[in-house]
Amino acid sequence: MRGLDIRASFALARIASITNPDNFDMIDVQNDTDTLGRNDYWNGRHELPTMFADEPFLRKAWERGQDDAAMCEELEECPHCIAARGDP
């Protein structure tokens, strides 16, 4: 199931942050979720993974990945840019 590994990592990171507030596992989870959002965008998957639907932290990170990928696509297709790579 798409996103299950990230959801499990999120649960573990949340517990770790309670026992050790200086733990950075939540940042790794956020980065993994953002990356999944980007990869989903490039693979034509625009529906939120079911595993993220009830967790705002994961939903926002995934949506941020989708938004970032969409912006990259827009820059790559810029007709006013040199070599259509987003270079002005």
PyMOL Python script that loads the backbone (N, CA, C, O; Angstrom):
from pymol import cmd

cmd.read_pdbstr("""\
ATOM      1  N   MET A   1       0.842  -1.171   0.000  1.00  0.00           N
ATOM      2  CA  MET A   1       0.000   0.000   0.000  1.00  0.00           C
ATOM      3  C   MET A   1       0.894   1.242   0.000  1.00  0.00           C
ATOM      4  O   MET A   1       1.809   1.368   0.813  1.00  0.00           O
ATOM      5  N   ARG A   2       0.612   2.139  -0.913  1.00  0.00           N
ATOM      6  CA  ARG A   2       1.407   3.351  -1.085  1.00  0.00           C
ATOM      7  C   ARG A   2       1.375   4.217   0.171  1.00  0.00           C
ATOM      8  O   ARG A   2       0.308   4.588   0.660  1.00  0.00           O
ATOM      9  N   GLY A   3       2.561   4.532   0.683  1.00  0.00           N
ATOM     10  CA  GLY A   3       2.680   5.390   1.855  1.00  0.00           C
ATOM     11  C   GLY A   3       2.691   4.671   3.187  1.00  0.00           C
ATOM     12  O   GLY A   3       2.863   5.307   4.227  1.00  0.00           O
ATOM     13  N   LEU A   4       2.510   3.359   3.180  1.00  0.00           N
ATOM     14  CA  LEU A   4       2.458   2.610   4.438  1.00  0.00           C
ATOM     15  C   LEU A   4       3.777   2.693   5.193  1.00  0.00           C
ATOM     16  O   LEU A   4       3.782   2.876   6.410  1.00  0.00           O
ATOM     17  N   ASP A   5       4.888   2.562   4.490  1.00  0.00           N
ATOM     18  CA  ASP A   5       6.187   2.629   5.163  1.00  0.00           C
ATOM     19  C   ASP A   5       6.424   4.002   5.794  1.00  0.00           C
ATOM     20  O   ASP A   5       6.997   4.104   6.878  1.00  0.00           O
ATOM     21  N   ILE A   6       5.983   5.046   5.110  1.00  0.00           N
ATOM     22  CA  ILE A   6       6.136   6.397   5.659  1.00  0.00           C
ATOM     23  C   ILE A   6       5.221   6.587   6.862  1.00  0.00           C
ATOM     24  O   ILE A   6       5.614   7.208   7.850  1.00  0.00           O
ATOM     25  N   ARG A   7       4.013   6.061   6.785  1.00  0.00           N
ATOM     26  CA  ARG A   7       3.082   6.190   7.917  1.00  0.00           C
ATOM     27  C   ARG A   7       3.637   5.471   9.142  1.00  0.00           C
ATOM     28  O   ARG A   7       3.517   5.976  10.259  1.00  0.00           O
ATOM     29  N   ALA A   8       4.237   4.309   8.951  1.00  0.00           N
ATOM     30  CA  ALA A   8       4.845   3.579  10.070  1.00  0.00           C
ATOM     31  C   ALA A   8       6.035   4.357  10.628  1.00  0.00           C
ATOM     32  O   ALA A   8       6.204   4.444  11.844  1.00  0.00           O
ATOM     33  N   SER A   9       6.853   4.918   9.753  1.00  0.00           N
ATOM     34  CA  SER A   9       7.990   5.735  10.199  1.00  0.00           C
ATOM     35  C   SER A   9       7.510   6.967  10.950  1.00  0.00           C
ATOM     36  O   SER A   9       8.147   7.401  11.910  1.00  0.00           O
ATOM     37  N   PHE A  10       6.394   7.527  10.518  1.00  0.00           N
ATOM     38  CA  PHE A  10       5.815   8.693  11.191  1.00  0.00           C
ATOM     39  C   PHE A  10       5.405   8.337  12.618  1.00  0.00           C
ATOM     40  O   PHE A  10       5.679   9.088  13.554  1.00  0.00           O
ATOM     41  N   ALA A  11       4.750   7.195  12.779  1.00  0.00           N
ATOM     42  CA  ALA A  11       4.333   6.764  14.119  1.00  0.00           C
ATOM     43  C   ALA A  11       5.543   6.561  15.026  1.00  0.00           C
ATOM     44  O   ALA A  11       5.532   6.980  16.183  1.00  0.00           O
ATOM     45  N   LEU A  12       6.569   5.929  14.509  1.00  0.00           N
ATOM     46  CA  LEU A  12       7.787   5.714  15.302  1.00  0.00           C
ATOM     47  C   LEU A  12       8.483   7.038  15.630  1.00  0.00           C
ATOM     48  O   LEU A  12       8.990   7.221  16.737  1.00  0.00           O
ATOM     49  N   ALA A  13       8.504   7.953  14.670  1.00  0.00           N
ATOM     50  CA  ALA A  13       9.139   9.257  14.902  1.00  0.00           C
ATOM     51  C   ALA A  13       8.370  10.064  15.935  1.00  0.00           C
ATOM     52  O   ALA A  13       8.966  10.777  16.742  1.00  0.00           O
ATOM     53  N   ARG A  14       7.059   9.954  15.910  1.00  0.00           N
ATOM     54  CA  ARG A  14       6.243  10.674  16.899  1.00  0.00           C
ATOM     55  C   ARG A  14       6.531  10.156  18.304  1.00  0.00           C
ATOM     56  O   ARG A  14       6.655  10.941  19.243  1.00  0.00           O
ATOM     57  N   ILE A  15       6.636   8.852  18.449  1.00  0.00           N
ATOM     58  CA  ILE A  15       6.968   8.266  19.756  1.00  0.00           C
ATOM     59  C   ILE A  15       8.376   8.677  20.171  1.00  0.00           C
ATOM     60  O   ILE A  15       8.609   9.021  21.330  1.00  0.00           O
ATOM     61  N   ALA A  16       9.307   8.643  19.233  1.00  0.00           N
ATOM     62  CA  ALA A  16      10.692   9.020  19.536  1.00  0.00           C
ATOM     63  C   ALA A  16      10.784  10.474  19.980  1.00  0.00           C
ATOM     64  O   ALA A  16      11.592  10.808  20.847  1.00  0.00           O
ATOM     65  N   SER A  17       9.962  11.343  19.391  1.00  0.00           N
ATOM     66  CA  SER A  17      10.013  12.758  19.766  1.00  0.00           C
ATOM     67  C   SER A  17       9.467  12.989  21.172  1.00  0.00           C
ATOM     68  O   SER A  17       9.815  13.982  21.812  1.00  0.00           O
ATOM     69  N   ILE A  18       8.629  12.098  21.655  1.00  0.00           N
ATOM     70  CA  ILE A  18       8.122  12.200  23.032  1.00  0.00           C
ATOM     71  C   ILE A  18       9.214  11.803  24.007  1.00  0.00           C
ATOM     72  O   ILE A  18       9.417  12.460  25.028  1.00  0.00           O
ATOM     73  N   THR A  19       9.909  10.732  23.690  1.00  0.00           N
ATOM     74  CA  THR A  19      10.954  10.249  24.598  1.00  0.00           C
ATOM     75  C   THR A  19      12.242  11.052  24.480  1.00  0.00           C
ATOM     76  O   THR A  19      13.011  11.142  25.437  1.00  0.00           O
ATOM     77  N   ASN A  20      12.480  11.643  23.292  1.00  0.00           N
ATOM     78  CA  ASN A  20      13.689  12.436  23.078  1.00  0.00           C
ATOM     79  C   ASN A  20      13.342  13.629  22.184  1.00  0.00           C
ATOM     80  O   ASN A  20      13.340  13.501  20.960  1.00  0.00           O
ATOM     81  N   PRO A  21      13.049  14.787  22.784  1.00  0.00           N
ATOM     82  CA  PRO A  21      12.636  15.956  22.001  1.00  0.00           C
ATOM     83  C   PRO A  21      13.685  16.436  20.991  1.00  0.00           C
ATOM     84  O   PRO A  21      13.349  17.165  20.058  1.00  0.00           O
ATOM     85  N   ASP A  22      14.940  16.041  21.163  1.00  0.00           N
ATOM     86  CA  ASP A  22      15.995  16.451  20.235  1.00  0.00           C
ATOM     87  C   ASP A  22      16.139  15.500  19.047  1.00  0.00           C
ATOM     88  O   ASP A  22      17.058  15.653  18.243  1.00  0.00           O
ATOM     89  N   ASN A  23      15.252  14.532  18.930  1.00  0.00           N
ATOM     90  CA  ASN A  23      15.290  13.549  17.861  1.00  0.00           C
ATOM     91  C   ASN A  23      14.873  14.204  16.536  1.00  0.00           C
ATOM     92  O   ASN A  23      13.932  14.996  16.501  1.00  0.00           O
ATOM     93  N   PHE A  24      15.572  13.870  15.457  1.00  0.00           N
ATOM     94  CA  PHE A  24      15.304  14.471  14.150  1.00  0.00           C
ATOM     95  C   PHE A  24      14.599  13.515  13.184  1.00  0.00           C
ATOM     96  O   PHE A  24      14.568  13.775  11.981  1.00  0.00           O
ATOM     97  N   ASP A  25      14.039  12.426  13.685  1.00  0.00           N
ATOM     98  CA  ASP A  25      13.378  11.456  12.811  1.00  0.00           C
ATOM     99  C   ASP A  25      12.202  12.068  12.050  1.00  0.00           C
ATOM    100  O   ASP A  25      11.920  11.662  10.922  1.00  0.00           O
ATOM    101  N   MET A  26      11.519  13.033  12.649  1.00  0.00           N
ATOM    102  CA  MET A  26      10.360  13.636  11.997  1.00  0.00           C
ATOM    103  C   MET A  26      10.778  14.384  10.724  1.00  0.00           C
ATOM    104  O   MET A  26      10.008  14.454   9.766  1.00  0.00           O
ATOM    105  N   ILE A  27      11.979  14.935  10.712  1.00  0.00           N
ATOM    106  CA  ILE A  27      12.475  15.616   9.510  1.00  0.00           C
ATOM    107  C   ILE A  27      12.677  14.605   8.381  1.00  0.00           C
ATOM    108  O   ILE A  27      12.363  14.888   7.225  1.00  0.00           O
ATOM    109  N   ASP A  28      13.199  13.431   8.719  1.00  0.00           N
ATOM    110  CA  ASP A  28      13.367  12.379   7.711  1.00  0.00           C
ATOM    111  C   ASP A  28      12.021  11.957   7.145  1.00  0.00           C
ATOM    112  O   ASP A  28      11.886  11.754   5.938  1.00  0.00           O
ATOM    113  N   VAL A  29      11.029  11.826   8.010  1.00  0.00           N
ATOM    114  CA  VAL A  29       9.685  11.446   7.560  1.00  0.00           C
ATOM    115  C   VAL A  29       9.123  12.523   6.634  1.00  0.00           C
ATOM    116  O   VAL A  29       8.532  12.214   5.600  1.00  0.00           O
ATOM    117  N   GLN A  30       9.309  13.776   7.008  1.00  0.00           N
ATOM    118  CA  GLN A  30       8.819  14.875   6.180  1.00  0.00           C
ATOM    119  C   GLN A  30       9.492  14.855   4.804  1.00  0.00           C
ATOM    120  O   GLN A  30       8.823  15.028   3.785  1.00  0.00           O
ATOM    121  N   ASN A  31      10.791  14.648   4.771  1.00  0.00           N
ATOM    122  CA  ASN A  31      11.512  14.587   3.493  1.00  0.00           C
ATOM    123  C   ASN A  31      11.060  13.404   2.647  1.00  0.00           C
ATOM    124  O   ASN A  31      10.898  13.538   1.435  1.00  0.00           O
ATOM    125  N   ASP A  32      10.856  12.250   3.273  1.00  0.00           N
ATOM    126  CA  ASP A  32      10.390  11.069   2.535  1.00  0.00           C
ATOM    127  C   ASP A  32       8.997  11.302   1.953  1.00  0.00           C
ATOM    128  O   ASP A  32       8.706  10.890   0.830  1.00  0.00           O
ATOM    129  N   THR A  33       8.142  11.966   2.725  1.00  0.00           N
ATOM    130  CA  THR A  33       6.778  12.245   2.271  1.00  0.00           C
ATOM    131  C   THR A  33       6.789  13.235   1.114  1.00  0.00           C
ATOM    132  O   THR A  33       6.058  13.067   0.138  1.00  0.00           O
ATOM    133  N   ASP A  34       7.609  14.253   1.225  1.00  0.00           N
ATOM    134  CA  ASP A  34       7.769  15.240   0.161  1.00  0.00           C
ATOM    135  C   ASP A  34       8.263  14.557  -1.118  1.00  0.00           C
ATOM    136  O   ASP A  34       7.764  14.833  -2.208  1.00  0.00           O
ATOM    137  N   THR A  35       9.232  13.678  -0.977  1.00  0.00           N
ATOM    138  CA  THR A  35       9.777  12.946  -2.123  1.00  0.00           C
ATOM    139  C   THR A  35       8.715  12.064  -2.769  1.00  0.00           C
ATOM    140  O   THR A  35       8.638  11.980  -3.994  1.00  0.00           O
ATOM    141  N   LEU A  36       7.898  11.406  -1.952  1.00  0.00           N
ATOM    142  CA  LEU A  36       6.819  10.588  -2.505  1.00  0.00           C
ATOM    143  C   LEU A  36       5.846  11.457  -3.293  1.00  0.00           C
ATOM    144  O   LEU A  36       5.379  11.055  -4.359  1.00  0.00           O
ATOM    145  N   GLY A  37       5.538  12.642  -2.780  1.00  0.00           N
ATOM    146  CA  GLY A  37       4.654  13.560  -3.501  1.00  0.00           C
ATOM    147  C   GLY A  37       5.222  13.946  -4.857  1.00  0.00           C
ATOM    148  O   GLY A  37       4.499  13.989  -5.852  1.00  0.00           O
ATOM    149  N   ARG A  38       6.524  14.227  -4.892  1.00  0.00           N
ATOM    150  CA  ARG A  38       7.181  14.561  -6.160  1.00  0.00           C
ATOM    151  C   ARG A  38       7.137  13.377  -7.126  1.00  0.00           C
ATOM    152  O   ARG A  38       6.767  13.525  -8.291  1.00  0.00           O
ATOM    153  N   ASN A  39       7.519  12.204  -6.626  1.00  0.00           N
ATOM    154  CA  ASN A  39       7.534  11.017  -7.482  1.00  0.00           C
ATOM    155  C   ASN A  39       6.138  10.684  -7.988  1.00  0.00           C
ATOM    156  O   ASN A  39       5.966  10.317  -9.150  1.00  0.00           O
ATOM    157  N   ASP A  40       5.145  10.811  -7.120  1.00  0.00           N
ATOM    158  CA  ASP A  40       3.769  10.559  -7.545  1.00  0.00           C
ATOM    159  C   ASP A  40       3.365  11.517  -8.661  1.00  0.00           C
ATOM    160  O   ASP A  40       2.717  11.116  -9.628  1.00  0.00           O
ATOM    161  N   TYR A  41       3.746  12.776  -8.523  1.00  0.00           N
ATOM    162  CA  TYR A  41       3.411  13.762  -9.557  1.00  0.00           C
ATOM    163  C   TYR A  41       4.000  13.336 -10.900  1.00  0.00           C
ATOM    164  O   TYR A  41       3.299  13.316 -11.912  1.00  0.00           O
ATOM    165  N   TRP A  42       5.283  12.997 -10.906  1.00  0.00           N
ATOM    166  CA  TRP A  42       5.948  12.637 -12.159  1.00  0.00           C
ATOM    167  C   TRP A  42       5.413  11.330 -12.734  1.00  0.00           C
ATOM    168  O   TRP A  42       5.538  11.083 -13.933  1.00  0.00           O
ATOM    169  N   ASN A  43       4.813  10.488 -11.882  1.00  0.00           N
ATOM    170  CA  ASN A  43       4.224   9.231 -12.354  1.00  0.00           C
ATOM    171  C   ASN A  43       2.733   9.360 -12.640  1.00  0.00           C
ATOM    172  O   ASN A  43       2.062   8.362 -12.906  1.00  0.00           O
ATOM    173  N   GLY A  44       2.210  10.586 -12.587  1.00  0.00           N
ATOM    174  CA  GLY A  44       0.806  10.823 -12.918  1.00  0.00           C
ATOM    175  C   GLY A  44      -0.176  10.473 -11.818  1.00  0.00           C
ATOM    176  O   GLY A  44      -1.373  10.346 -12.076  1.00  0.00           O
ATOM    177  N   ARG A  45       0.307  10.314 -10.603  1.00  0.00           N
ATOM    178  CA  ARG A  45      -0.579  10.004  -9.471  1.00  0.00           C
ATOM    179  C   ARG A  45      -0.819  11.287  -8.690  1.00  0.00           C
ATOM    180  O   ARG A  45       0.083  11.805  -8.032  1.00  0.00           O
ATOM    181  N   HIS A  46      -2.030  11.789  -8.769  1.00  0.00           N
ATOM    182  CA  HIS A  46      -2.340  13.052  -8.113  1.00  0.00           C
ATOM    183  C   HIS A  46      -3.300  12.879  -6.941  1.00  0.00           C
ATOM    184  O   HIS A  46      -3.727  13.865  -6.338  1.00  0.00           O
ATOM    185  N   GLU A  47      -3.640  11.642  -6.617  1.00  0.00           N
ATOM    186  CA  GLU A  47      -4.517  11.398  -5.471  1.00  0.00           C
ATOM    187  C   GLU A  47      -3.665  11.119  -4.231  1.00  0.00           C
ATOM    188  O   GLU A  47      -2.683  10.379  -4.280  1.00  0.00           O
ATOM    189  N   LEU A  48      -4.066  11.727  -3.137  1.00  0.00           N
ATOM    190  CA  LEU A  48      -3.368  11.579  -1.863  1.00  0.00           C
ATOM    191  C   LEU A  48      -3.376  10.113  -1.433  1.00  0.00           C
ATOM    192  O   LEU A  48      -4.419   9.462  -1.503  1.00  0.00           O
ATOM    193  N   PRO A  49      -2.237   9.582  -0.989  1.00  0.00           N
ATOM    194  CA  PRO A  49      -2.239   8.209  -0.479  1.00  0.00           C
ATOM    195  C   PRO A  49      -3.216   8.074   0.694  1.00  0.00           C
ATOM    196  O   PRO A  49      -3.272   8.945   1.562  1.00  0.00           O
ATOM    197  N   THR A  50      -3.957   7.016   0.715  1.00  0.00           N
ATOM    198  CA  THR A  50      -4.941   6.779   1.773  1.00  0.00           C
ATOM    199  C   THR A  50      -4.311   6.851   3.151  1.00  0.00           C
ATOM    200  O   THR A  50      -4.952   7.300   4.101  1.00  0.00           O
ATOM    201  N   MET A  51      -3.078   6.419   3.273  1.00  0.00           N
ATOM    202  CA  MET A  51      -2.396   6.397   4.569  1.00  0.00           C
ATOM    203  C   MET A  51      -2.126   7.798   5.117  1.00  0.00           C
ATOM    204  O   MET A  51      -1.816   7.942   6.300  1.00  0.00           O
ATOM    205  N   PHE A  52      -2.237   8.824   4.288  1.00  0.00           N
ATOM    206  CA  PHE A  52      -1.956  10.195   4.720  1.00  0.00           C
ATOM    207  C   PHE A  52      -3.222  11.013   4.957  1.00  0.00           C
ATOM    208  O   PHE A  52      -3.144  12.131   5.464  1.00  0.00           O
ATOM    209  N   ALA A  53      -4.373  10.480   4.604  1.00  0.00           N
ATOM    210  CA  ALA A  53      -5.613  11.254   4.597  1.00  0.00           C
ATOM    211  C   ALA A  53      -5.980  11.859   5.949  1.00  0.00           C
ATOM    212  O   ALA A  53      -6.494  12.977   6.002  1.00  0.00           O
ATOM    213  N   ASP A  54      -5.728  11.150   7.028  1.00  0.00           N
ATOM    214  CA  ASP A  54      -6.149  11.645   8.343  1.00  0.00           C
ATOM    215  C   ASP A  54      -5.014  12.270   9.147  1.00  0.00           C
ATOM    216  O   ASP A  54      -5.168  12.524  10.342  1.00  0.00           O
ATOM    217  N   GLU A  55      -3.883  12.518   8.506  1.00  0.00           N
ATOM    218  CA  GLU A  55      -2.740  13.105   9.215  1.00  0.00           C
ATOM    219  C   GLU A  55      -2.285  14.377   8.485  1.00  0.00           C
ATOM    220  O   GLU A  55      -1.643  14.295   7.438  1.00  0.00           O
ATOM    221  N   PRO A  56      -2.619  15.554   9.041  1.00  0.00           N
ATOM    222  CA  PRO A  56      -2.290  16.816   8.371  1.00  0.00           C
ATOM    223  C   PRO A  56      -0.803  16.991   8.058  1.00  0.00           C
ATOM    224  O   PRO A  56      -0.459  17.533   7.008  1.00  0.00           O
ATOM    225  N   PHE A  57       0.073  16.548   8.940  1.00  0.00           N
ATOM    226  CA  PHE A  57       1.516  16.682   8.721  1.00  0.00           C
ATOM    227  C   PHE A  57       1.937  15.966   7.440  1.00  0.00           C
ATOM    228  O   PHE A  57       2.668  16.524   6.621  1.00  0.00           O
ATOM    229  N   LEU A  58       1.475  14.732   7.271  1.00  0.00           N
ATOM    230  CA  LEU A  58       1.826  13.949   6.085  1.00  0.00           C
ATOM    231  C   LEU A  58       1.139  14.498   4.838  1.00  0.00           C
ATOM    232  O   LEU A  58       1.741  14.571   3.767  1.00  0.00           O
ATOM    233  N   ARG A  59      -0.120  14.881   4.990  1.00  0.00           N
ATOM    234  CA  ARG A  59      -0.864  15.422   3.852  1.00  0.00           C
ATOM    235  C   ARG A  59      -0.188  16.684   3.307  1.00  0.00           C
ATOM    236  O   ARG A  59      -0.021  16.829   2.096  1.00  0.00           O
ATOM    237  N   LYS A  60       0.196  17.586   4.198  1.00  0.00           N
ATOM    238  CA  LYS A  60       0.833  18.836   3.763  1.00  0.00           C
ATOM    239  C   LYS A  60       2.187  18.581   3.104  1.00  0.00           C
ATOM    240  O   LYS A  60       2.517  19.214   2.102  1.00  0.00           O
ATOM    241  N   ALA A  61       2.966  17.665   3.658  1.00  0.00           N
ATOM    242  CA  ALA A  61       4.281  17.360   3.077  1.00  0.00           C
ATOM    243  C   ALA A  61       4.123  16.741   1.692  1.00  0.00           C
ATOM    244  O   ALA A  61       4.871  17.082   0.775  1.00  0.00           O
ATOM    245  N   TRP A  62       3.158  15.836   1.528  1.00  0.00           N
ATOM    246  CA  TRP A  62       2.926  15.205   0.232  1.00  0.00           C
ATOM    247  C   TRP A  62       2.460  16.249  -0.791  1.00  0.00           C
ATOM    248  O   TRP A  62       2.918  16.256  -1.933  1.00  0.00           O
ATOM    249  N   GLU A  63       1.551  17.124  -0.368  1.00  0.00           N
ATOM    250  CA  GLU A  63       1.058  18.169  -1.262  1.00  0.00           C
ATOM    251  C   GLU A  63       2.178  19.135  -1.649  1.00  0.00           C
ATOM    252  O   GLU A  63       2.213  19.622  -2.780  1.00  0.00           O
ATOM    253  N   ARG A  64       3.083  19.413  -0.725  1.00  0.00           N
ATOM    254  CA  ARG A  64       4.225  20.274  -1.022  1.00  0.00           C
ATOM    255  C   ARG A  64       5.102  19.630  -2.108  1.00  0.00           C
ATOM    256  O   ARG A  64       5.589  20.319  -3.004  1.00  0.00           O
ATOM    257  N   GLY A  65       5.297  18.318  -2.023  1.00  0.00           N
ATOM    258  CA  GLY A  65       6.047  17.608  -3.058  1.00  0.00           C
ATOM    259  C   GLY A  65       5.366  17.703  -4.414  1.00  0.00           C
ATOM    260  O   GLY A  65       6.027  17.901  -5.433  1.00  0.00           O
ATOM    261  N   GLN A  66       4.045  17.563  -4.426  1.00  0.00           N
ATOM    262  CA  GLN A  66       3.288  17.706  -5.670  1.00  0.00           C
ATOM    263  C   GLN A  66       3.444  19.115  -6.245  1.00  0.00           C
ATOM    264  O   GLN A  66       3.663  19.289  -7.444  1.00  0.00           O
ATOM    265  N   ASP A  67       3.327  20.116  -5.370  1.00  0.00           N
ATOM    266  CA  ASP A  67       3.447  21.506  -5.815  1.00  0.00           C
ATOM    267  C   ASP A  67       4.840  21.804  -6.360  1.00  0.00           C
ATOM    268  O   ASP A  67       4.983  22.485  -7.375  1.00  0.00           O
ATOM    269  N   ASP A  68       5.855  21.298  -5.691  1.00  0.00           N
ATOM    270  CA  ASP A  68       7.230  21.516  -6.146  1.00  0.00           C
ATOM    271  C   ASP A  68       7.463  20.886  -7.518  1.00  0.00           C
ATOM    272  O   ASP A  68       8.091  21.491  -8.387  1.00  0.00           O
ATOM    273  N   ALA A  69       6.961  19.682  -7.706  1.00  0.00           N
ATOM    274  CA  ALA A  69       7.126  19.007  -8.996  1.00  0.00           C
ATOM    275  C   ALA A  69       6.379  19.753 -10.095  1.00  0.00           C
ATOM    276  O   ALA A  69       6.873  19.858 -11.218  1.00  0.00           O
ATOM    277  N   ALA A  70       5.196  20.270  -9.782  1.00  0.00           N
ATOM    278  CA  ALA A  70       4.432  21.035 -10.767  1.00  0.00           C
ATOM    279  C   ALA A  70       5.179  22.306 -11.160  1.00  0.00           C
ATOM    280  O   ALA A  70       5.192  22.687 -12.330  1.00  0.00           O
ATOM    281  N   MET A  71       5.799  22.956 -10.185  1.00  0.00           N
ATOM    282  CA  MET A  71       6.568  24.158 -10.478  1.00  0.00           C
ATOM    283  C   MET A  71       7.777  23.821 -11.360  1.00  0.00           C
ATOM    284  O   MET A  71       8.093  24.561 -12.292  1.00  0.00           O
ATOM    285  N   CYS A  72       8.441  22.720 -11.067  1.00  0.00           N
ATOM    286  CA  CYS A  72       9.580  22.292 -11.890  1.00  0.00           C
ATOM    287  C   CYS A  72       9.140  22.013 -13.322  1.00  0.00           C
ATOM    288  O   CYS A  72       9.828  22.379 -14.275  1.00  0.00           O
ATOM    289  N   GLU A  73       7.997  21.366 -13.464  1.00  0.00           N
ATOM    290  CA  GLU A  73       7.484  21.080 -14.801  1.00  0.00           C
ATOM    291  C   GLU A  73       7.185  22.379 -15.552  1.00  0.00           C
ATOM    292  O   GLU A  73       7.481  22.502 -16.741  1.00  0.00           O
ATOM    293  N   GLU A  74       6.600  23.339 -14.848  1.00  0.00           N
ATOM    294  CA  GLU A  74       6.297  24.628 -15.470  1.00  0.00           C
ATOM    295  C   GLU A  74       7.573  25.327 -15.936  1.00  0.00           C
ATOM    296  O   GLU A  74       7.615  25.891 -17.029  1.00  0.00           O
ATOM    297  N   LEU A  75       8.605  25.287 -15.107  1.00  0.00           N
ATOM    298  CA  LEU A  75       9.872  25.918 -15.484  1.00  0.00           C
ATOM    299  C   LEU A  75      10.528  25.211 -16.666  1.00  0.00           C
ATOM    300  O   LEU A  75      11.125  25.856 -17.527  1.00  0.00           O
ATOM    301  N   GLU A  76      10.415  23.888 -16.704  1.00  0.00           N
ATOM    302  CA  GLU A  76      11.005  23.133 -17.809  1.00  0.00           C
ATOM    303  C   GLU A  76      10.338  23.457 -19.138  1.00  0.00           C
ATOM    304  O   GLU A  76      10.965  23.356 -20.193  1.00  0.00           O
ATOM    305  N   GLU A  77       9.073  23.843 -19.089  1.00  0.00           N
ATOM    306  CA  GLU A  77       8.324  24.125 -20.308  1.00  0.00           C
ATOM    307  C   GLU A  77       8.224  25.616 -20.605  1.00  0.00           C
ATOM    308  O   GLU A  77       7.449  26.020 -21.471  1.00  0.00           O
ATOM    309  N   CYS A  78       8.985  26.426 -19.911  1.00  0.00           N
ATOM    310  CA  CYS A  78       8.947  27.882 -20.072  1.00  0.00           C
ATOM    311  C   CYS A  78       9.372  28.269 -21.490  1.00  0.00           C
ATOM    312  O   CYS A  78      10.508  28.000 -21.881  1.00  0.00           O
ATOM    313  N   PRO A  79       8.482  28.894 -22.265  1.00  0.00           N
ATOM    314  CA  PRO A  79       8.832  29.262 -23.638  1.00  0.00           C
ATOM    315  C   PRO A  79       9.787  30.454 -23.714  1.00  0.00           C
ATOM    316  O   PRO A  79      10.394  30.691 -24.759  1.00  0.00           O
ATOM    317  N   HIS A  80       9.925  31.196 -22.635  1.00  0.00           N
ATOM    318  CA  HIS A  80      10.774  32.387 -22.625  1.00  0.00           C
ATOM    319  C   HIS A  80      12.124  32.124 -21.971  1.00  0.00           C
ATOM    320  O   HIS A  80      12.872  33.060 -21.688  1.00  0.00           O
ATOM    321  N   CYS A  81      12.434  30.870 -21.734  1.00  0.00           N
ATOM    322  CA  CYS A  81      13.673  30.522 -21.047  1.00  0.00           C
ATOM    323  C   CYS A  81      14.660  29.885 -22.025  1.00  0.00           C
ATOM    324  O   CYS A  81      14.256  29.246 -22.996  1.00  0.00           O
ATOM    325  N   ILE A  82      15.930  30.058 -21.767  1.00  0.00           N
ATOM    326  CA  ILE A  82      16.973  29.476 -22.598  1.00  0.00           C
ATOM    327  C   ILE A  82      16.933  27.953 -22.460  1.00  0.00           C
ATOM    328  O   ILE A  82      16.944  27.428 -21.346  1.00  0.00           O
ATOM    329  N   ALA A  83      16.889  27.263 -23.566  1.00  0.00           N
ATOM    330  CA  ALA A  83      16.888  25.796 -23.608  1.00  0.00           C
ATOM    331  C   ALA A  83      15.713  25.195 -22.856  1.00  0.00           C
ATOM    332  O   ALA A  83      15.741  24.009 -22.527  1.00  0.00           O
ATOM    333  N   ALA A  84      14.684  25.980 -22.577  1.00  0.00           N
ATOM    334  CA  ALA A  84      13.474  25.509 -21.890  1.00  0.00           C
ATOM    335  C   ALA A  84      13.799  24.756 -20.613  1.00  0.00           C
ATOM    336  O   ALA A  84      13.156  23.756 -20.294  1.00  0.00           O
ATOM    337  N   ARG A  85      14.798  25.234 -19.881  1.00  0.00           N
ATOM    338  CA  ARG A  85      15.172  24.585 -18.625  1.00  0.00           C
ATOM    339  C   ARG A  85      14.928  25.495 -17.431  1.00  0.00           C
ATOM    340  O   ARG A  85      15.418  25.213 -16.337  1.00  0.00           O
ATOM    341  N   GLY A  86      14.204  26.547 -17.611  1.00  0.00           N
ATOM    342  CA  GLY A  86      13.944  27.454 -16.514  1.00  0.00           C
ATOM    343  C   GLY A  86      14.991  28.532 -16.355  1.00  0.00           C
ATOM    344  O   GLY A  86      14.906  29.351 -15.440  1.00  0.00           O
ATOM    345  N   ASP A  87      15.991  28.542 -17.247  1.00  0.00           N
ATOM    346  CA  ASP A  87      17.018  29.576 -17.179  1.00  0.00           C
ATOM    347  C   ASP A  87      16.499  30.831 -17.876  1.00  0.00           C
ATOM    348  O   ASP A  87      16.170  30.783 -19.061  1.00  0.00           O
ATOM    349  N   PRO A  88      16.419  31.943 -17.165  1.00  0.00           N
ATOM    350  CA  PRO A  88      15.902  33.169 -17.811  1.00  0.00           C
ATOM    351  C   PRO A  88      16.874  33.725 -18.841  1.00  0.00           C
ATOM    352  O   PRO A  88      16.591  34.746 -19.468  1.00  0.00           O
TER     353      PRO A  88
END
""", "prot")
cmd.dss("prot")
cmd.show_as("cartoon", "prot")
cmd.util.cbc("prot")
cmd.orient("prot")
